[in-house]
Amino acid sequence: MKKAMSWIFGIALAVFVIDWGVMGLKIFDNDYNITVEAHISLVCIVLLFICGVYKIFGRSRCGHCGKVRWSDGEYCPYCGNKA
Ligand SMILES: [Zn+2]
C-alpha cells in the first residue's frame, strides 16, 4: 500500500509538471483554451494532497503493531520490527 502511494505520488507529480508545461506553452502561444489542462492539474493537486496526508499519518504509525511512533527511527520501539 505504501509503495502504491509513493507510485501515485510520483506519477501525479510528473503529470502535474508536464501539465503545467503544456499550459505554459499554450498561454505563451496565446491559446487560452486550457480547460482540460486546468482540470488535470486540479486532479493532480488533490492526489498529491491525499498522498501527503497519507504519508504524514502513515509514518507516525507502526505497520506491524499499529502503535503510534513519535520517534522517526527505522525500527518500531514497541515491537522492534522494521517500519
Ligand atoms: Zn510496532
PDB file of the backbone (N, CA, C, O) and the ligand in Angstrom, with CONECT records:
HET     ZN  A 101       1
ATOM      1  N   MET A   1       0.834  -1.210   0.000  1.00  0.00           N
ATOM      2  CA  MET A   1       0.000   0.000   0.000  1.00  0.00           C
ATOM      3  C   MET A   1       0.862   1.252   0.000  1.00  0.00           C
ATOM      4  O   MET A   1       0.587   2.219  -0.710  1.00  0.00           O
ATOM      5  N   LYS A   2       1.928   1.210   0.825  1.00  0.00           N
ATOM      6  CA  LYS A   2       2.812   2.371   0.901  1.00  0.00           C
ATOM      7  C   LYS A   2       3.512   2.590  -0.435  1.00  0.00           C
ATOM      8  O   LYS A   2       3.699   3.724  -0.876  1.00  0.00           O
ATOM      9  N   LYS A   3       3.898   1.473  -1.074  1.00  0.00           N
ATOM     10  CA  LYS A   3       4.596   1.554  -2.351  1.00  0.00           C
ATOM     11  C   LYS A   3       3.660   2.124  -3.420  1.00  0.00           C
ATOM     12  O   LYS A   3       4.061   2.954  -4.235  1.00  0.00           O
ATOM     13  N   ALA A   4       2.414   1.664  -3.400  1.00  0.00           N
ATOM     14  CA  ALA A   4       1.414   2.159  -4.361  1.00  0.00           C
ATOM     15  C   ALA A   4       1.230   3.655  -4.194  1.00  0.00           C
ATOM     16  O   ALA A   4       1.122   4.387  -5.177  1.00  0.00           O
ATOM     17  N   MET A   5       1.193   4.114  -2.939  1.00  0.00           N
ATOM     18  CA  MET A   5       1.004   5.539  -2.665  1.00  0.00           C
ATOM     19  C   MET A   5       2.173   6.364  -3.197  1.00  0.00           C
ATOM     20  O   MET A   5       1.972   7.435  -3.769  1.00  0.00           O
ATOM     21  N   SER A   6       3.398   5.863  -3.007  1.00  0.00           N
ATOM     22  CA  SER A   6       4.543   6.633  -3.492  1.00  0.00           C
ATOM     23  C   SER A   6       4.578   6.628  -5.021  1.00  0.00           C
ATOM     24  O   SER A   6       5.061   7.574  -5.643  1.00  0.00           O
ATOM     25  N   TRP A   7       4.056   5.547  -5.621  1.00  0.00           N
ATOM     26  CA  TRP A   7       3.945   5.500  -7.090  1.00  0.00           C
ATOM     27  C   TRP A   7       2.949   6.539  -7.576  1.00  0.00           C
ATOM     28  O   TRP A   7       3.221   7.288  -8.515  1.00  0.00           O
ATOM     29  N   ILE A   8       1.781   6.574  -6.919  1.00  0.00           N
ATOM     30  CA  ILE A   8       0.751   7.548  -7.297  1.00  0.00           C
ATOM     31  C   ILE A   8       1.304   8.959  -7.124  1.00  0.00           C
ATOM     32  O   ILE A   8       1.083   9.834  -7.961  1.00  0.00           O
ATOM     33  N   PHE A   9       2.029   9.165  -6.023  1.00  0.00           N
ATOM     34  CA  PHE A   9       2.619  10.473  -5.734  1.00  0.00           C
ATOM     35  C   PHE A   9       3.576  10.886  -6.853  1.00  0.00           C
ATOM     36  O   PHE A   9       3.536  12.020  -7.331  1.00  0.00           O
ATOM     37  N   GLY A  10       4.432   9.956  -7.259  1.00  0.00           N
ATOM     38  CA  GLY A  10       5.410  10.245  -8.313  1.00  0.00           C
ATOM     39  C   GLY A  10       4.749  10.529  -9.642  1.00  0.00           C
ATOM     40  O   GLY A  10       5.126  11.467 -10.344  1.00  0.00           O
ATOM     41  N   ILE A  11       3.748   9.705  -9.993  1.00  0.00           N
ATOM     42  CA  ILE A  11       3.051   9.869 -11.274  1.00  0.00           C
ATOM     43  C   ILE A  11       2.278  11.181 -11.281  1.00  0.00           C
ATOM     44  O   ILE A  11       2.310  11.925 -12.261  1.00  0.00           O
ATOM     45  N   ALA A  12       1.579  11.459 -10.171  1.00  0.00           N
ATOM     46  CA  ALA A  12       0.797  12.695 -10.083  1.00  0.00           C
ATOM     47  C   ALA A  12       1.708  13.912 -10.203  1.00  0.00           C
ATOM     48  O   ALA A  12       1.358  14.901 -10.847  1.00  0.00           O
ATOM     49  N   LEU A  13       2.883  13.828  -9.575  1.00  0.00           N
ATOM     50  CA  LEU A  13       3.836  14.943  -9.625  1.00  0.00           C
ATOM     51  C   LEU A  13       4.354  15.141 -11.047  1.00  0.00           C
ATOM     52  O   LEU A  13       4.470  16.272 -11.521  1.00  0.00           O
ATOM     53  N   ALA A  14       4.668  14.019 -11.733  1.00  0.00           N
ATOM     54  CA  ALA A  14       5.173  14.094 -13.105  1.00  0.00           C
ATOM     55  C   ALA A  14       4.106  14.670 -14.032  1.00  0.00           C
ATOM     56  O   ALA A  14       4.389  15.552 -14.842  1.00  0.00           O
ATOM     57  N   VAL A  15       2.861  14.160 -13.906  1.00  0.00           N
ATOM     58  CA  VAL A  15       1.752  14.648 -14.744  1.00  0.00           C
ATOM     59  C   VAL A  15       1.510  16.125 -14.476  1.00  0.00           C
ATOM     60  O   VAL A  15       1.250  16.900 -15.396  1.00  0.00           O
ATOM     61  N   PHE A  16       1.600  16.508 -13.193  1.00  0.00           N
ATOM     62  CA  PHE A  16       1.386  17.900 -12.790  1.00  0.00           C
ATOM     63  C   PHE A  16       2.401  18.824 -13.458  1.00  0.00           C
ATOM     64  O   PHE A  16       2.044  19.877 -13.985  1.00  0.00           O
ATOM     65  N   VAL A  17       3.665  18.418 -13.430  1.00  0.00           N
ATOM     66  CA  VAL A  17       4.739  19.236 -14.019  1.00  0.00           C
ATOM     67  C   VAL A  17       4.552  19.338 -15.536  1.00  0.00           C
ATOM     68  O   VAL A  17       4.654  20.422 -16.110  1.00  0.00           O
ATOM     69  N   ILE A  18       4.272  18.173 -16.193  1.00  0.00           N
ATOM     70  CA  ILE A  18       4.077  18.154 -17.649  1.00  0.00           C
ATOM     71  C   ILE A  18       2.868  19.009 -18.026  1.00  0.00           C
ATOM     72  O   ILE A  18       2.897  19.770 -18.993  1.00  0.00           O
ATOM     73  N   ASP A  19       1.785  18.860 -17.217  1.00  0.00           N
ATOM     74  CA  ASP A  19       0.549  19.597 -17.459  1.00  0.00           C
ATOM     75  C   ASP A  19       0.786  21.104 -17.393  1.00  0.00           C
ATOM     76  O   ASP A  19       0.279  21.864 -18.219  1.00  0.00           O
ATOM     77  N   TRP A  20       1.566  21.519 -16.396  1.00  0.00           N
ATOM     78  CA  TRP A  20       1.862  22.948 -16.274  1.00  0.00           C
ATOM     79  C   TRP A  20       2.742  23.424 -17.423  1.00  0.00           C
ATOM     80  O   TRP A  20       2.627  24.563 -17.875  1.00  0.00           O
ATOM     81  N   GLY A  21       3.615  22.549 -17.886  1.00  0.00           N
ATOM     82  CA  GLY A  21       4.444  22.873 -19.043  1.00  0.00           C
ATOM     83  C   GLY A  21       3.599  23.102 -20.274  1.00  0.00           C
ATOM     84  O   GLY A  21       3.816  24.056 -21.021  1.00  0.00           O
ATOM     85  N   VAL A  22       2.612  22.201 -20.489  1.00  0.00           N
ATOM     86  CA  VAL A  22       1.694  22.314 -21.637  1.00  0.00           C
ATOM     87  C   VAL A  22       0.885  23.603 -21.523  1.00  0.00           C
ATOM     88  O   VAL A  22       0.712  24.336 -22.497  1.00  0.00           O
ATOM     89  N   MET A  23       0.390  23.865 -20.299  1.00  0.00           N
ATOM     90  CA  MET A  23      -0.397  25.087 -20.069  1.00  0.00           C
ATOM     91  C   MET A  23       0.430  26.332 -20.356  1.00  0.00           C
ATOM     92  O   MET A  23      -0.040  27.277 -20.990  1.00  0.00           O
ATOM     93  N   GLY A  24       1.658  26.315 -19.883  1.00  0.00           N
ATOM     94  CA  GLY A  24       2.559  27.452 -20.104  1.00  0.00           C
ATOM     95  C   GLY A  24       2.795  27.695 -21.581  1.00  0.00           C
ATOM     96  O   GLY A  24       2.778  28.833 -22.051  1.00  0.00           O
ATOM     97  N   LEU A  25       3.017  26.598 -22.311  1.00  0.00           N
ATOM     98  CA  LEU A  25       3.254  26.705 -23.756  1.00  0.00           C
ATOM     99  C   LEU A  25       2.031  27.264 -24.474  1.00  0.00           C
ATOM    100  O   LEU A  25       2.149  28.089 -25.380  1.00  0.00           O
ATOM    101  N   LYS A  26       0.838  26.796 -24.047  1.00  0.00           N
ATOM    102  CA  LYS A  26      -0.407  27.255 -24.666  1.00  0.00           C
ATOM    103  C   LYS A  26      -0.614  28.742 -24.425  1.00  0.00           C
ATOM    104  O   LYS A  26      -0.954  29.489 -25.342  1.00  0.00           O
ATOM    105  N   ILE A  27      -0.406  29.164 -23.178  1.00  0.00           N
ATOM    106  CA  ILE A  27      -0.584  30.588 -22.838  1.00  0.00           C
ATOM    107  C   ILE A  27       0.459  31.423 -23.585  1.00  0.00           C
ATOM    108  O   ILE A  27       0.169  32.513 -24.078  1.00  0.00           O
ATOM    109  N   PHE A  28       1.673  30.886 -23.654  1.00  0.00           N
ATOM    110  CA  PHE A  28       2.755  31.566 -24.378  1.00  0.00           C
ATOM    111  C   PHE A  28       2.401  31.732 -25.847  1.00  0.00           C
ATOM    112  O   PHE A  28       2.827  32.679 -26.509  1.00  0.00           O
ATOM    113  N   ASP A  29       1.584  30.757 -26.351  1.00  0.00           N
ATOM    114  CA  ASP A  29       1.167  30.750 -27.750  1.00  0.00           C
ATOM    115  C   ASP A  29      -0.157  31.498 -27.941  1.00  0.00           C
ATOM    116  O   ASP A  29      -0.780  31.406 -28.999  1.00  0.00           O
ATOM    117  N   ASN A  30      -0.585  32.241 -26.903  1.00  0.00           N
ATOM    118  CA  ASN A  30      -1.838  32.994 -26.917  1.00  0.00           C
ATOM    119  C   ASN A  30      -3.059  32.099 -27.101  1.00  0.00           C
ATOM    120  O   ASN A  30      -4.075  32.530 -27.646  1.00  0.00           O
ATOM    121  N   ASP A  31      -2.957  30.860 -26.647  1.00  0.00           N
ATOM    122  CA  ASP A  31      -4.085  29.931 -26.708  1.00  0.00           C
ATOM    123  C   ASP A  31      -4.598  29.735 -25.276  1.00  0.00           C
ATOM    124  O   ASP A  31      -3.986  29.023 -24.480  1.00  0.00           O
ATOM    125  N   TYR A  32      -5.714  30.366 -24.966  1.00  0.00           N
ATOM    126  CA  TYR A  32      -6.205  30.312 -23.592  1.00  0.00           C
ATOM    127  C   TYR A  32      -7.251  29.220 -23.378  1.00  0.00           C
ATOM    128  O   TYR A  32      -7.973  29.244 -22.381  1.00  0.00           O
ATOM    129  N   ASN A  33      -7.338  28.273 -24.293  1.00  0.00           N
ATOM    130  CA  ASN A  33      -8.258  27.150 -24.143  1.00  0.00           C
ATOM    131  C   ASN A  33      -7.568  26.048 -23.323  1.00  0.00           C
ATOM    132  O   ASN A  33      -7.131  25.030 -23.861  1.00  0.00           O
ATOM    133  N   ILE A  34      -7.484  26.285 -22.007  1.00  0.00           N
ATOM    134  CA  ILE A  34      -6.728  25.362 -21.141  1.00  0.00           C
ATOM    135  C   ILE A  34      -7.632  24.701 -20.110  1.00  0.00           C
ATOM    136  O   ILE A  34      -7.186  24.354 -19.016  1.00  0.00           O
ATOM    137  N   THR A  35      -8.914  24.525 -20.462  1.00  0.00           N
ATOM    138  CA  THR A  35      -9.862  23.925 -19.515  1.00  0.00           C
ATOM    139  C   THR A  35      -9.440  22.507 -19.128  1.00  0.00           C
ATOM    140  O   THR A  35      -9.468  22.147 -17.951  1.00  0.00           O
ATOM    141  N   VAL A  36      -9.050  21.702 -20.123  1.00  0.00           N
ATOM    142  CA  VAL A  36      -8.658  20.313 -19.868  1.00  0.00           C
ATOM    143  C   VAL A  36      -7.426  20.280 -18.971  1.00  0.00           C
ATOM    144  O   VAL A  36      -7.380  19.522 -18.002  1.00  0.00           O
ATOM    145  N   GLU A  37      -6.425  21.104 -19.293  1.00  0.00           N
ATOM    146  CA  GLU A  37      -5.192  21.139 -18.515  1.00  0.00           C
ATOM    147  C   GLU A  37      -5.462  21.572 -17.075  1.00  0.00           C
ATOM    148  O   GLU A  37      -4.891  21.033 -16.127  1.00  0.00           O
ATOM    149  N   ALA A  38      -6.354  22.566 -16.939  1.00  0.00           N
ATOM    150  CA  ALA A  38      -6.693  23.058 -15.605  1.00  0.00           C
ATOM    151  C   ALA A  38      -7.322  21.955 -14.764  1.00  0.00           C
ATOM    152  O   ALA A  38      -7.039  21.839 -13.572  1.00  0.00           O
ATOM    153  N   HIS A  39      -8.183  21.139 -15.394  1.00  0.00           N
ATOM    154  CA  HIS A  39      -8.824  20.038 -14.681  1.00  0.00           C
ATOM    155  C   HIS A  39      -7.813  18.969 -14.296  1.00  0.00           C
ATOM    156  O   HIS A  39      -7.868  18.427 -13.192  1.00  0.00           O
ATOM    157  N   ILE A  40      -6.882  18.661 -15.213  1.00  0.00           N
ATOM    158  CA  ILE A  40      -5.855  17.656 -14.928  1.00  0.00           C
ATOM    159  C   ILE A  40      -5.008  18.100 -13.741  1.00  0.00           C
ATOM    160  O   ILE A  40      -4.717  17.313 -12.840  1.00  0.00           O
ATOM    161  N   SER A  41      -4.616  19.381 -13.755  1.00  0.00           N
ATOM    162  CA  SER A  41      -3.768  19.876 -12.669  1.00  0.00           C
ATOM    163  C   SER A  41      -4.524  19.856 -11.347  1.00  0.00           C
ATOM    164  O   SER A  41      -3.931  19.615 -10.296  1.00  0.00           O
ATOM    165  N   LEU A  42      -5.838  20.111 -11.395  1.00  0.00           N
ATOM    166  CA  LEU A  42      -6.655  20.068 -10.185  1.00  0.00           C
ATOM    167  C   LEU A  42      -6.691  18.654  -9.608  1.00  0.00           C
ATOM    168  O   LEU A  42      -6.559  18.469  -8.398  1.00  0.00           O
ATOM    169  N   VAL A  43      -6.870  17.653 -10.480  1.00  0.00           N
ATOM    170  CA  VAL A  43      -6.883  16.258 -10.051  1.00  0.00           C
ATOM    171  C   VAL A  43      -5.531  15.897  -9.430  1.00  0.00           C
ATOM    172  O   VAL A  43      -5.469  15.210  -8.410  1.00  0.00           O
ATOM    173  N   CYS A  44      -4.449  16.372 -10.062  1.00  0.00           N
ATOM    174  CA  CYS A  44      -3.104  16.099  -9.563  1.00  0.00           C
ATOM    175  C   CYS A  44      -2.896  16.711  -8.183  1.00  0.00           C
ATOM    176  O   CYS A  44      -2.309  16.080  -7.304  1.00  0.00           O
ATOM    177  N   ILE A  45      -3.375  17.941  -7.991  1.00  0.00           N
ATOM    178  CA  ILE A  45      -3.233  18.605  -6.685  1.00  0.00           C
ATOM    179  C   ILE A  45      -3.962  17.794  -5.612  1.00  0.00           C
ATOM    180  O   ILE A  45      -3.445  17.610  -4.510  1.00  0.00           O
ATOM    181  N   VAL A  46      -5.166  17.309  -5.938  1.00  0.00           N
ATOM    182  CA  VAL A  46      -5.942  16.508  -4.983  1.00  0.00           C
ATOM    183  C   VAL A  46      -5.188  15.225  -4.652  1.00  0.00           C
ATOM    184  O   VAL A  46      -5.092  14.842  -3.486  1.00  0.00           O
ATOM    185  N   LEU A  47      -4.651  14.557  -5.682  1.00  0.00           N
ATOM    186  CA  LEU A  47      -3.900  13.311  -5.481  1.00  0.00           C
ATOM    187  C   LEU A  47      -2.669  13.556  -4.612  1.00  0.00           C
ATOM    188  O   LEU A  47      -2.385  12.783  -3.697  1.00  0.00           O
ATOM    189  N   LEU A  48      -1.938  14.638  -4.905  1.00  0.00           N
ATOM    190  CA  LEU A  48      -0.732  14.965  -4.144  1.00  0.00           C
ATOM    191  C   LEU A  48      -1.089  15.256  -2.691  1.00  0.00           C
ATOM    192  O   LEU A  48      -0.361  14.873  -1.776  1.00  0.00           O
ATOM    193  N   PHE A  49      -2.211  15.932  -2.488  1.00  0.00           N
ATOM    194  CA  PHE A  49      -2.667  16.270  -1.144  1.00  0.00           C
ATOM    195  C   PHE A  49      -3.010  15.004  -0.370  1.00  0.00           C
ATOM    196  O   PHE A  49      -2.621  14.859   0.789  1.00  0.00           O
ATOM    197  N   ILE A  50      -3.742  14.079  -1.010  1.00  0.00           N
ATOM    198  CA  ILE A  50      -4.121  12.823  -0.360  1.00  0.00           C
ATOM    199  C   ILE A  50      -2.862  12.031   0.005  1.00  0.00           C
ATOM    200  O   ILE A  50      -2.755  11.497   1.109  1.00  0.00           O
ATOM    201  N   CYS A  51      -1.910  11.960  -0.931  1.00  0.00           N
ATOM    202  CA  CYS A  51      -0.675  11.228  -0.684  1.00  0.00           C
ATOM    203  C   CYS A  51       0.113  11.867   0.457  1.00  0.00           C
ATOM    204  O   CYS A  51       0.704  11.168   1.280  1.00  0.00           O
ATOM    205  N   GLY A  52       0.117  13.206   0.500  1.00  0.00           N
ATOM    206  CA  GLY A  52       0.827  13.913   1.555  1.00  0.00           C
ATOM    207  C   GLY A  52       0.242  13.609   2.918  1.00  0.00           C
ATOM    208  O   GLY A  52       0.972  13.341   3.872  1.00  0.00           O
ATOM    209  N   VAL A  53      -1.093  13.653   3.008  1.00  0.00           N
ATOM    210  CA  VAL A  53      -1.783  13.361   4.268  1.00  0.00           C
ATOM    211  C   VAL A  53      -1.510  11.908   4.669  1.00  0.00           C
ATOM    212  O   VAL A  53      -1.233  11.614   5.832  1.00  0.00           O
ATOM    213  N   TYR A  54      -1.594  11.006   3.684  1.00  0.00           N
ATOM    214  CA  TYR A  54      -1.361   9.586   3.960  1.00  0.00           C
ATOM    215  C   TYR A  54       0.063   9.364   4.472  1.00  0.00           C
ATOM    216  O   TYR A  54       0.290   8.567   5.381  1.00  0.00           O
ATOM    217  N   LYS A  55       1.018  10.085   3.872  1.00  0.00           N
ATOM    218  CA  LYS A  55       2.425   9.946   4.270  1.00  0.00           C
ATOM    219  C   LYS A  55       2.631  10.401   5.718  1.00  0.00           C
ATOM    220  O   LYS A  55       3.333   9.744   6.487  1.00  0.00           O
ATOM    221  N   ILE A  56       2.018  11.524   6.078  1.00  0.00           N
ATOM    222  CA  ILE A  56       2.183  12.072   7.432  1.00  0.00           C
ATOM    223  C   ILE A  56       1.607  11.099   8.456  1.00  0.00           C
ATOM    224  O   ILE A  56       2.240  10.811   9.472  1.00  0.00           O
ATOM    225  N   PHE A  57       0.386  10.588   8.179  1.00  0.00           N
ATOM    226  CA  PHE A  57      -0.251   9.712   9.144  1.00  0.00           C
ATOM    227  C   PHE A  57       0.303   8.298   9.075  1.00  0.00           C
ATOM    228  O   PHE A  57       0.354   7.592  10.083  1.00  0.00           O
ATOM    229  N   GLY A  58       0.717   7.887   7.877  1.00  0.00           N
ATOM    230  CA  GLY A  58       1.273   6.544   7.720  1.00  0.00           C
ATOM    231  C   GLY A  58       2.604   6.402   8.419  1.00  0.00           C
ATOM    232  O   GLY A  58       2.942   5.321   8.900  1.00  0.00           O
ATOM    233  N   ARG A  59       3.371   7.493   8.483  1.00  0.00           N
ATOM    234  CA  ARG A  59       4.705   7.418   9.073  1.00  0.00           C
ATOM    235  C   ARG A  59       4.645   7.366  10.601  1.00  0.00           C
ATOM    236  O   ARG A  59       5.524   6.791  11.242  1.00  0.00           O
ATOM    237  N   SER A  60       3.606   7.966  11.176  1.00  0.00           N
ATOM    238  CA  SER A  60       3.549   8.038  12.625  1.00  0.00           C
ATOM    239  C   SER A  60       3.003   6.763  13.251  1.00  0.00           C
ATOM    240  O   SER A  60       2.969   6.633  14.474  1.00  0.00           O
ATOM    241  N   ARG A  61       2.572   5.815  12.406  1.00  0.00           N
ATOM    242  CA  ARG A  61       2.030   4.566  12.930  1.00  0.00           C
ATOM    243  C   ARG A  61       2.869   3.384  12.473  1.00  0.00           C
ATOM    244  O   ARG A  61       3.322   3.324  11.330  1.00  0.00           O
ATOM    245  N   CYS A  62       3.067   2.444  13.393  1.00  0.00           N
ATOM    246  CA  CYS A  62       3.829   1.241  13.053  1.00  0.00           C
ATOM    247  C   CYS A  62       2.975   0.349  12.167  1.00  0.00           C
ATOM    248  O   CYS A  62       1.796   0.132  12.449  1.00  0.00           O
ATOM    249  N   GLY A  63       3.568  -0.171  11.092  1.00  0.00           N
ATOM    250  CA  GLY A  63       2.837  -1.025  10.179  1.00  0.00           C
ATOM    251  C   GLY A  63       2.626  -2.431  10.712  1.00  0.00           C
ATOM    252  O   GLY A  63       1.859  -3.205  10.139  1.00  0.00           O
ATOM    253  N   HIS A  64       3.311  -2.772  11.823  1.00  0.00           N
ATOM    254  CA  HIS A  64       3.226  -4.129  12.375  1.00  0.00           C
ATOM    255  C   HIS A  64       2.292  -4.212  13.573  1.00  0.00           C
ATOM    256  O   HIS A  64       1.402  -5.063  13.618  1.00  0.00           O
ATOM    257  N   CYS A  65       2.499  -3.318  14.553  1.00  0.00           N
ATOM    258  CA  CYS A  65       1.668  -3.400  15.757  1.00  0.00           C
ATOM    259  C   CYS A  65       0.615  -2.295  15.804  1.00  0.00           C
ATOM    260  O   CYS A  65      -0.286  -2.339  16.642  1.00  0.00           O
ATOM    261  N   GLY A  66       0.716  -1.301  14.913  1.00  0.00           N
ATOM    262  CA  GLY A  66      -0.297  -0.266  14.830  1.00  0.00           C
ATOM    263  C   GLY A  66      -0.161   0.838  15.857  1.00  0.00           C
ATOM    264  O   GLY A  66      -0.978   1.757  15.894  1.00  0.00           O
ATOM    265  N   LYS A  67       0.893   0.755  16.716  1.00  0.00           N
ATOM    266  CA  LYS A  67       1.083   1.796  17.727  1.00  0.00           C
ATOM    267  C   LYS A  67       1.653   3.060  17.087  1.00  0.00           C
ATOM    268  O   LYS A  67       2.385   2.998  16.099  1.00  0.00           O
ATOM    269  N   VAL A  68       1.304   4.204  17.667  1.00  0.00           N
ATOM    270  CA  VAL A  68       1.804   5.480  17.155  1.00  0.00           C
ATOM    271  C   VAL A  68       3.255   5.649  17.587  1.00  0.00           C
ATOM    272  O   VAL A  68       3.591   5.557  18.768  1.00  0.00           O
ATOM    273  N   ARG A  69       4.104   5.898  16.593  1.00  0.00           N
ATOM    274  CA  ARG A  69       5.531   6.077  16.874  1.00  0.00           C
ATOM    275  C   ARG A  69       5.860   7.567  16.833  1.00  0.00           C
ATOM    276  O   ARG A  69       5.643   8.226  15.816  1.00  0.00           O
ATOM    277  N   TRP A  70       6.373   8.085  17.916  1.00  0.00           N
ATOM    278  CA  TRP A  70       6.713   9.511  17.965  1.00  0.00           C
ATOM    279  C   TRP A  70       8.116   9.755  17.458  1.00  0.00           C
ATOM    280  O   TRP A  70       8.436  10.845  16.983  1.00  0.00           O
ATOM    281  N   SER A  71       8.951   8.737  17.562  1.00  0.00           N
ATOM    282  CA  SER A  71      10.318   8.875  17.052  1.00  0.00           C
ATOM    283  C   SER A  71      10.320   8.575  15.553  1.00  0.00           C
ATOM    284  O   SER A  71       9.400   7.939  15.039  1.00  0.00           O
ATOM    285  N   ASP A  72      11.347   9.032  14.869  1.00  0.00           N
ATOM    286  CA  ASP A  72      11.433   8.857  13.425  1.00  0.00           C
ATOM    287  C   ASP A  72      12.414   7.742  13.071  1.00  0.00           C
ATOM    288  O   ASP A  72      12.934   7.688  11.956  1.00  0.00           O
ATOM    289  N   GLY A  73      12.659   6.852  14.037  1.00  0.00           N
ATOM    290  CA  GLY A  73      13.645   5.791  13.850  1.00  0.00           C
ATOM    291  C   GLY A  73      13.222   4.766  12.827  1.00  0.00           C
ATOM    292  O   GLY A  73      12.062   4.711  12.418  1.00  0.00           O
ATOM    293  N   GLU A  74      14.188   3.947  12.415  1.00  0.00           N
ATOM    294  CA  GLU A  74      13.923   2.949  11.391  1.00  0.00           C
ATOM    295  C   GLU A  74      13.167   1.752  11.959  1.00  0.00           C
ATOM    296  O   GLU A  74      12.447   1.064  11.235  1.00  0.00           O
ATOM    297  N   TYR A  75      13.337   1.503  13.280  1.00  0.00           N
ATOM    298  CA  TYR A  75      12.679   0.365  13.902  1.00  0.00           C
ATOM    299  C   TYR A  75      11.641   0.838  14.926  1.00  0.00           C
ATOM    300  O   TYR A  75      11.814   1.860  15.590  1.00  0.00           O
ATOM    301  N   CYS A  76      10.567   0.066  15.029  1.00  0.00           N
ATOM    302  CA  CYS A  76       9.500   0.400  15.967  1.00  0.00           C
ATOM    303  C   CYS A  76       9.972   0.152  17.396  1.00  0.00           C
ATOM    304  O   CYS A  76      10.505  -0.922  17.675  1.00  0.00           O
ATOM    305  N   PRO A  77       9.795   1.118  18.320  1.00  0.00           N
ATOM    306  CA  PRO A  77      10.245   0.923  19.705  1.00  0.00           C
ATOM    307  C   PRO A  77       9.336  -0.026  20.487  1.00  0.00           C
ATOM    308  O   PRO A  77       9.703  -0.452  21.582  1.00  0.00           O
ATOM    309  N   TYR A  78       8.179  -0.361  19.961  1.00  0.00           N
ATOM    310  CA  TYR A  78       7.227  -1.214  20.681  1.00  0.00           C
ATOM    311  C   TYR A  78       7.414  -2.687  20.331  1.00  0.00           C
ATOM    312  O   TYR A  78       7.511  -3.530  21.223  1.00  0.00           O
ATOM    313  N   CYS A  79       7.465  -2.998  19.041  1.00  0.00           N
ATOM    314  CA  CYS A  79       7.547  -4.400  18.639  1.00  0.00           C
ATOM    315  C   CYS A  79       8.898  -4.750  18.027  1.00  0.00           C
ATOM    316  O   CYS A  79       9.205  -5.925  17.823  1.00  0.00           O
ATOM    317  N   GLY A  80       9.708  -3.731  17.733  1.00  0.00           N
ATOM    318  CA  GLY A  80      11.066  -3.990  17.223  1.00  0.00           C
ATOM    319  C   GLY A  80      11.139  -4.296  15.741  1.00  0.00           C
ATOM    320  O   GLY A  80      12.218  -4.559  15.210  1.00  0.00           O
ATOM    321  N   ASN A  81      10.010  -4.263  15.077  1.00  0.00           N
ATOM    322  CA  ASN A  81      10.010  -4.546  13.640  1.00  0.00           C
ATOM    323  C   ASN A  81      10.486  -3.333  12.844  1.00  0.00           C
ATOM    324  O   ASN A  81      10.351  -2.184  13.265  1.00  0.00           O
ATOM    325  N   LYS A  82      11.042  -3.639  11.686  1.00  0.00           N
ATOM    326  CA  LYS A  82      11.453  -2.553  10.802  1.00  0.00           C
ATOM    327  C   LYS A  82      10.207  -1.877  10.248  1.00  0.00           C
ATOM    328  O   LYS A  82       9.317  -2.545   9.723  1.00  0.00           O
ATOM    329  N   ALA A  83      10.141  -0.571  10.362  1.00  0.00           N
ATOM    330  CA  ALA A  83       8.934   0.140   9.939  1.00  0.00           C
ATOM    331  C   ALA A  83       8.867   0.215   8.423  1.00  0.00           C
ATOM    332  O   ALA A  83       7.920   0.779   7.874  1.00  0.00           O
TER     333      ALA A  83
HETATM  334 ZN    ZN A 101       5.481  -1.825  16.073  1.00  0.00          ZN2+
END
